[in-house]
Amino acid sequence: MVTASAAEDIEPGELLFFHETLALAQQQQALLQADGLRLLRRRVLGAVGGVLSTYRAPDDERFQRWRTLAAGGEANHRYQPLDDQDSPARRSRDMVGWPPAPAASGCGQGLRIGLIDGPIFLQHPLLLGSRIEAASLLPQGVPPASMRHGTGVASVLVGQRDTPGLLPGAQLIALVVMRARGDLVDTTAEWLIQAVDRLVGARVGVINLSLGGPANRWLGEVLERARARGVVLVAAAGNGGPDSAVVFPASHPAVLAVTSVDLASRIDPHAPRGDAIALAAPGVDVPVAADDGGVVYRSGSSYAAPFVSAALAAGADPRALQRGARDLGIPGRDPVYGWGLLQAEHPCHTHR
């Protein structure tokens, strides 16, 4: 029997294998099945290329043996949303130079943003009128997470009022991958790979990943392929505190990692540190749509990442955002703020 390690959050016994062609996947399948591994699922990734196969190992010995660089196997890691607890009310748009909501009501028309997260309360009053195309990638019978996190993040991006609502006219392609697993909310590397591939195929310009977990070889490969196809990837840096490292996928070189600051541009006390951090954005006391139909104020790098995603979707170049950031902390790029606080330079004025 294979059990999840106490030090690593994974789908017990599940191994991911990535091949360039179906023929190569089938060739290795014969070896794996001869050793007792069982093929659970296989998907051809039509947008980024390659074939993803998911197997179950019958015991820990074979799980570890096939989970090596030479064998090509990788654990099916779990990932969690990166928000914190509810907090008192504050506004955050002015910090990054975004125009007021009324002046930006049409901002984002013609733009397509990808979101990989949990379910969204599409009937929320603050999302009525938003162009959200939502689909679930969860297998039948897997209970979805609550609408708490996905609704909040979506409202930062395309909310119509009373939240940052940065690009209310944009089309949001939202893929649901977050499940409820007991008292936990998480997803897997397998579902994230499928979601990235689908969003690349949908021709979004930016993918927002307000989630994090362990580094994963094959998810990293797919992120690199997405970036090579012109899609910009933005991820939350994490909420583990100053003694923690930037989580994956934000830590991956193909991804822009976003940390969280408060209204006074001070670093969020729950923010991690690391050379991977690219930019800081408002992530403390951000007003977001709540899954009960109201507005609530939440903190975490989950809500900072959409500010950078919106600026990039509106046409900003990643290098230009880094050059134009307001330097915080020690001069130049540093492991606390990255290049500094995002300055969006009124992107909505060119997309009304």
ChimeraX attribute file (.defattr): number of C-alpha atoms within 10 A of each C-alpha:
attribute: neighborCount
match mode: 1-to-1
recipient: residues
	/A:1	10
	/A:2	16
	/A:3	12
	/A:4	13
	/A:5	10
	/A:6	7
	/A:7	6
	/A:8	12
	/A:9	17
	/A:10	22
	/A:11	20
	/A:12	19
	/A:13	21
	/A:14	26
	/A:15	27
	/A:16	25
	/A:17	23
	/A:18	24
	/A:19	18
	/A:20	13
	/A:21	13
	/A:22	16
	/A:23	11
	/A:24	12
	/A:25	18
	/A:26	13
	/A:27	10
	/A:28	15
	/A:29	18
	/A:30	11
	/A:31	11
	/A:32	18
	/A:33	14
	/A:34	10
	/A:35	13
	/A:36	13
	/A:37	23
	/A:38	17
	/A:39	16
	/A:40	11
	/A:41	12
	/A:42	16
	/A:43	14
	/A:44	18
	/A:45	19
	/A:46	13
	/A:47	18
	/A:48	24
	/A:49	15
	/A:50	18
	/A:51	19
	/A:52	22
	/A:53	21
	/A:54	21
	/A:55	23
	/A:56	22
	/A:57	24
	/A:58	16
	/A:59	15
	/A:60	14
	/A:61	12
	/A:62	17
	/A:63	23
	/A:64	15
	/A:65	12
	/A:66	21
	/A:67	18
	/A:68	12
	/A:69	9
	/A:70	8
	/A:71	11
	/A:72	16
	/A:73	23
	/A:74	23
	/A:75	30
	/A:76	27
	/A:77	23
	/A:78	23
	/A:79	25
	/A:80	18
	/A:81	23
	/A:82	23
	/A:83	23
	/A:84	17
	/A:85	9
	/A:86	15
	/A:87	14
	/A:88	12
	/A:89	13
	/A:90	14
	/A:91	17
	/A:92	23
	/A:93	21
	/A:94	14
	/A:95	17
	/A:96	21
	/A:97	14
	/A:98	22
	/A:99	19
	/A:100	16
	/A:101	21
	/A:102	10
	/A:103	12
	/A:104	23
	/A:105	21
	/A:106	17
	/A:107	25
	/A:108	27
	/A:109	17
	/A:110	11
	/A:111	19
	/A:112	23
	/A:113	27
	/A:114	29
	/A:115	28
	/A:116	24
	/A:117	30
	/A:118	30
	/A:119	25
	/A:120	28
	/A:121	23
	/A:122	19
	/A:123	12
	/A:124	19
	/A:125	16
	/A:126	24
	/A:127	23
	/A:128	13
	/A:129	15
	/A:130	23
	/A:131	18
	/A:132	19
	/A:133	12
	/A:134	16
	/A:135	13
	/A:136	17
	/A:137	16
	/A:138	16
	/A:139	11
	/A:140	7
	/A:141	6
	/A:142	12
	/A:143	13
	/A:144	21
	/A:145	23
	/A:146	17
	/A:147	18
	/A:148	17
	/A:149	26
	/A:150	27
	/A:151	25
	/A:152	28
	/A:153	28
	/A:154	28
	/A:155	31
	/A:156	27
	/A:157	31
	/A:158	30
	/A:159	30
	/A:160	25
	/A:161	20
	/A:162	16
	/A:163	24
	/A:164	26
	/A:165	31
	/A:166	31
	/A:167	33
	/A:168	27
	/A:169	26
	/A:170	24
	/A:171	21
	/A:172	23
	/A:173	22
	/A:174	25
	/A:175	27
	/A:176	24
	/A:177	26
	/A:178	32
	/A:179	22
	/A:180	15
	/A:181	13
	/A:182	7
	/A:183	6
	/A:184	10
	/A:185	18
	/A:186	22
	/A:187	30
	/A:188	21
	/A:189	26
	/A:190	24
	/A:191	21
	/A:192	24
	/A:193	19
	/A:194	22
	/A:195	24
	/A:196	27
	/A:197	22
	/A:198	20
	/A:199	25
	/A:200	22
	/A:201	14
	/A:202	14
	/A:203	16
	/A:204	21
	/A:205	21
	/A:206	26
	/A:207	30
	/A:208	28
	/A:209	28
	/A:210	31
	/A:211	26
	/A:212	25
	/A:213	24
	/A:214	18
	/A:215	19
	/A:216	18
	/A:217	18
	/A:218	22
	/A:219	26
	/A:220	20
	/A:221	15
	/A:222	22
	/A:223	24
	/A:224	18
	/A:225	20
	/A:226	23
	/A:227	16
	/A:228	12
	/A:229	14
	/A:230	13
	/A:231	22
	/A:232	23
	/A:233	26
	/A:234	27
	/A:235	31
	/A:236	35
	/A:237	37
	/A:238	34
	/A:239	26
	/A:240	16
	/A:241	14
	/A:242	16
	/A:243	11
	/A:244	14
	/A:245	20
	/A:246	29
	/A:247	26
	/A:248	22
	/A:249	29
	/A:250	28
	/A:251	25
	/A:252	21
	/A:253	12
	/A:254	21
	/A:255	25
	/A:256	24
	/A:257	32
	/A:258	37
	/A:259	35
	/A:260	32
	/A:261	26
	/A:262	21
	/A:263	19
	/A:264	10
	/A:265	20
	/A:266	15
	/A:267	23
	/A:268	23
	/A:269	15
	/A:270	21
	/A:271	27
	/A:272	25
	/A:273	24
	/A:274	21
	/A:275	15
	/A:276	22
	/A:277	28
	/A:278	29
	/A:279	29
	/A:280	35
	/A:281	30
	/A:282	34
	/A:283	31
	/A:284	33
	/A:285	23
	/A:286	29
	/A:287	27
	/A:288	29
	/A:289	33
	/A:290	23
	/A:291	21
	/A:292	11
	/A:293	14
	/A:294	12
	/A:295	20
	/A:296	19
	/A:297	20
	/A:298	25
	/A:299	27
	/A:300	30
	/A:301	32
	/A:302	31
	/A:303	33
	/A:304	31
	/A:305	31
	/A:306	32
	/A:307	31
	/A:308	31
	/A:309	27
	/A:310	28
	/A:311	25
	/A:312	23
	/A:313	24
	/A:314	27
	/A:315	15
	/A:316	16
	/A:317	13
	/A:318	15
	/A:319	9
	/A:320	11
	/A:321	22
	/A:322	19
	/A:323	15
	/A:324	16
	/A:325	21
	/A:326	18
	/A:327	20
	/A:328	19
	/A:329	16
	/A:330	13
	/A:331	9
	/A:332	13
	/A:333	18
	/A:334	20
	/A:335	17
	/A:336	25
	/A:337	31
	/A:338	26
	/A:339	25
	/A:340	29
	/A:341	26
	/A:342	26
	/A:343	25
	/A:344	24
	/A:345	15
	/A:346	16
	/A:347	24
	/A:348	27
	/A:349	14
	/A:350	11
	/A:351	18
	/A:352	15
